[in-house]
Amino acid sequence: MEIKTCRFVDASDLFDGCPDAWQMFMDSDPPFSWGDANRTMITAELIQDVILDFFTEDENIENQLDKVLNRLQLTHGAYIDLEN
């Protein structure tokens, strides 16, 4: 048996200071289950794909989404924990 390590970033850190972007993400009905587990890990690429499908004319939300997308670039190889 091999014990493995998983790298992850909390979604609250990823969306820190971006409450409108977080709300838009949650309201988008993303293609995964929030589950009822201790940890719900999804890939950064999945979050990126969901965000890239958003359309808004609100400059404030657009700036928040850009900030989140920039942070996602720093998470290479890590999962995002939705923190159930």
Secondary structure, DSSP 4 states (H G I P E B T S, - for coil): -------EEEHHHHTTT-HHHHHHHHHT--SS---SSS--EEEHHHHHHHHHT-----HHHHHHHHHHHHHHHTTTT-EEE---
